[in-house]
């Protein structure tokens, strides 16, 4: 994981990621139903035409990774940002996959 996610075991998880120039992205993961988690990722700026990435997965861990991957994609698509500062670490929190 890139970010430190809040809400350990809760139905709503969130984090904020920043790049080296201070650009911020917000990410949320929300439990919709058993085995259904929605993730959202968006740039923190409140701009017209705001690009929001979203998806649905079957686990919170997969949703967190998908949201972080979406931020990397948004960052790479940004014309004014160097591309070598975001990396993805494939490490899930200890609680992911545990029955609650």
Secondary structure by P-SEA (a helix, b strand, c coil): ccccccccccccccccccccccbbbbbbbbbccccbbbbbbbbccccccbbbbbbccccaaaaaaaaaaaaaaaaaaccccccccbbbbccccccccccc
